[in-house]
């Protein structure tokens, strides 16, 4: 599945969330745009370019799941999802 094909229904299924208007709004209006922006910024590539890599969709889903699961999380330190790091690192052109 390409990033452009990602739907709120597939995200709801991935994060195992109830299909409520609140969950839909959070995923569609906050989590999905934020995850896409993070992936684009991390890799230094635009979304159109990233759309050619199907594994990027998994990275976005992992980020969204993390965002969904830790909405009320208090940070003790900074930890990155290792799956997301590996996928994004393999497509990264932004090595600053």
Residue, then its C-alpha position, 0 to 999 in steps of 0.5 A: x500500500x502506498x502512502x497516498x492510498x492510506x485511509x482512516x479506516x486502514x489506520x483505525x484497523x492498524x491501531x485497533x481503535x474504535x470507529x468513533x468520530x473522536x478517533x476519526x478526527x484525531x487520526x485524520x486531522x492530527x496524527x496522519x498529517x503529523x506523521x507525514x510531516x515527520x517522515x518528510x522532514x526526517x528523510x528530506x523528501x516530499x510526499x510525492x517522492x515517498x509515495x513510491x516506497x511502500x514501506x514508508x506507509x508502515x513507518x507512517x502507521x507505526x508513528x500514528x500508532x505511537x501517537x495514538x497509544x501515548x496521547x497522554x504519555x509523559x516523556x522521561x527521555x527521547x526514544x525513537x521507534x526502531x522500526x520507523x528509524x530503520x525504514x526512514x533511514x533507508x530512504x533518507x537523503x537528509x543527513x544533516 
